[in-house]
Amino acid sequence: MDAFIELCVELLQPLGPVRPRRMFGGHGIYVDGLFMALVISNQLYLKTDDVSRERFVAAGCEPFSYGTKNGERQVMSYYQPPEETLESPALMLPWARLALEAALRAANAKAAKPVARKKSAAQKPAGKKTTARRG
């Protein structure tokens, strides 16, 4: 594990067990099993949602974005925390809590959605049958 990932783990540790995992050219960071942060190019991005995003925007934090194949810019719901938060777990804690709360809301919303089930062949409505004409 590189030094920046170790720093991020240390900064987020007060929230609970932290587990970094390699993904899409960076790392995903999980706290208590919730995906709550990204590390891309030695930059930490914390999860936001409609409830928490304005706090990050008001503090001048930048969102994670990437270029798509068609040349557009895709902005994700992950924002850099204020730079000074990288100095200590105590400074990071309020921002990390916002991210963990956003991850928890996302997990709860996902769990509340009904699961779409595939119909078995017996449940599917019978389609039109065509018969070949011989002539």
PLY file of the C-alpha trace (Angstrom):
ply
format ascii 1.0
element vertex 135
property float x
property float y
property float z
element edge 134
property int vertex1
property int vertex2
end_header
0.00 0.00 0.00
1.40 3.39 -0.91
1.99 6.19 1.58
-1.00 8.32 0.53
-3.42 5.40 0.89
-1.94 4.70 4.34
-2.50 8.37 5.27
-6.13 8.20 4.11
-6.69 5.02 6.13
-5.20 6.72 9.20
-7.35 9.85 8.71
-10.57 7.84 8.37
-9.83 5.28 11.12
-11.79 7.16 13.84
-15.00 6.26 11.95
-14.43 2.51 12.16
-12.61 -0.27 10.32
-11.16 1.12 7.07
-10.47 -1.08 4.04
-8.94 0.29 0.83
-9.56 -1.69 -2.35
-8.04 -1.20 -5.80
-10.54 -0.13 -8.44
-10.68 1.80 -11.73
-7.14 3.15 -11.65
-7.28 4.15 -7.98
-8.71 2.90 -4.71
-12.14 2.72 -3.19
-12.23 3.21 0.57
-14.75 1.38 2.71
-15.55 2.15 6.35
-17.60 -0.47 8.16
-18.29 -2.02 4.76
-19.71 1.20 3.25
-18.09 2.62 0.11
-17.46 6.22 1.16
-14.35 7.54 -0.57
-12.15 7.36 -3.65
-8.44 7.91 -4.01
-7.43 8.80 -7.56
-4.01 10.23 -8.50
-3.08 10.80 -4.83
-6.23 12.81 -4.19
-8.92 11.83 -1.68
-12.57 12.32 -2.66
-15.37 11.84 -0.13
-18.89 10.70 -1.00
-21.57 13.38 -1.09
-25.29 13.46 -1.80
-28.07 16.05 -1.98
-27.93 16.46 1.80
-24.17 17.04 2.15
-22.95 18.36 -1.22
-23.55 22.05 -0.44
-21.17 21.91 2.56
-18.38 20.76 0.23
-19.26 23.32 -2.45
-19.41 26.14 0.13
-15.93 25.18 1.35
-14.57 25.44 -2.20
-14.05 21.69 -2.60
-13.73 20.25 -6.11
-15.69 17.23 -7.38
-14.12 14.16 -8.92
-14.69 14.16 -12.66
-13.36 12.29 -15.64
-13.48 12.53 -19.41
-15.76 10.18 -21.30
-15.03 8.53 -24.65
-17.15 11.13 -26.44
-15.15 14.00 -24.92
-17.68 15.07 -22.29
-16.86 15.59 -18.63
-18.63 13.29 -16.16
-18.90 14.71 -12.61
-19.28 12.19 -9.78
-20.79 12.63 -6.32
-17.36 12.58 -4.64
-15.64 15.79 -3.54
-12.19 16.63 -2.24
-12.24 17.54 1.44
-10.70 20.90 2.41
-6.91 20.66 2.11
-6.23 21.24 5.83
-8.20 18.08 6.69
-5.27 15.99 5.44
-3.24 17.22 8.43
-4.99 15.18 11.13
-7.82 12.75 11.86
-9.46 15.40 14.07
-9.65 17.88 11.17
-10.88 15.17 8.78
-13.52 13.76 11.12
-16.43 16.18 10.41
-15.97 15.81 6.64
-15.52 12.05 6.85
-18.72 11.80 8.91
-20.60 13.65 6.14
-19.27 11.11 3.63
-20.12 8.13 5.82
-23.64 9.49 6.37
-24.07 9.92 2.58
-22.86 6.34 2.05
-25.29 5.10 4.69
-28.20 6.99 3.10
-27.28 5.50 -0.29
-27.11 1.99 1.17
-30.47 2.43 2.92
-32.10 3.77 -0.26
-30.73 0.84 -2.24
-31.99 -1.65 0.37
-35.45 -0.04 0.35
-35.92 -0.47 -3.41
-37.93 -3.53 -4.40
-35.88 -6.13 -6.18
-36.98 -6.72 -9.76
-37.38 -10.42 -10.33
-37.13 -12.16 -13.63
-40.23 -14.05 -14.63
-39.85 -17.75 -15.12
-40.98 -19.30 -18.39
-44.18 -20.48 -16.67
-45.00 -16.90 -15.56
-44.40 -15.25 -18.93
-47.48 -14.52 -20.99
-47.85 -16.73 -24.00
-46.75 -15.04 -27.18
-48.45 -15.25 -30.51
-47.89 -18.53 -32.23
-47.62 -18.52 -35.96
-48.22 -21.51 -38.09
-46.63 -22.04 -41.39
-49.00 -22.35 -44.29
-48.41 -24.97 -46.79
-49.66 -24.31 -50.10
0 1
1 2
2 3
3 4
4 5
5 6
6 7
7 8
8 9
9 10
10 11
11 12
12 13
13 14
14 15
15 16
16 17
17 18
18 19
19 20
20 21
21 22
22 23
23 24
24 25
25 26
26 27
27 28
28 29
29 30
30 31
31 32
32 33
33 34
34 35
35 36
36 37
37 38
38 39
39 40
40 41
41 42
42 43
43 44
44 45
45 46
46 47
47 48
48 49
49 50
50 51
51 52
52 53
53 54
54 55
55 56
56 57
57 58
58 59
59 60
60 61
61 62
62 63
63 64
64 65
65 66
66 67
67 68
68 69
69 70
70 71
71 72
72 73
73 74
74 75
75 76
76 77
77 78
78 79
79 80
80 81
81 82
82 83
83 84
84 85
85 86
86 87
87 88
88 89
89 90
90 91
91 92
92 93
93 94
94 95
95 96
96 97
97 98
98 99
99 100
100 101
101 102
102 103
103 104
104 105
105 106
106 107
107 108
108 109
109 110
110 111
111 112
112 113
113 114
114 115
115 116
116 117
117 118
118 119
119 120
120 121
121 122
122 123
123 124
124 125
125 126
126 127
127 128
128 129
129 130
130 131
131 132
132 133
133 134
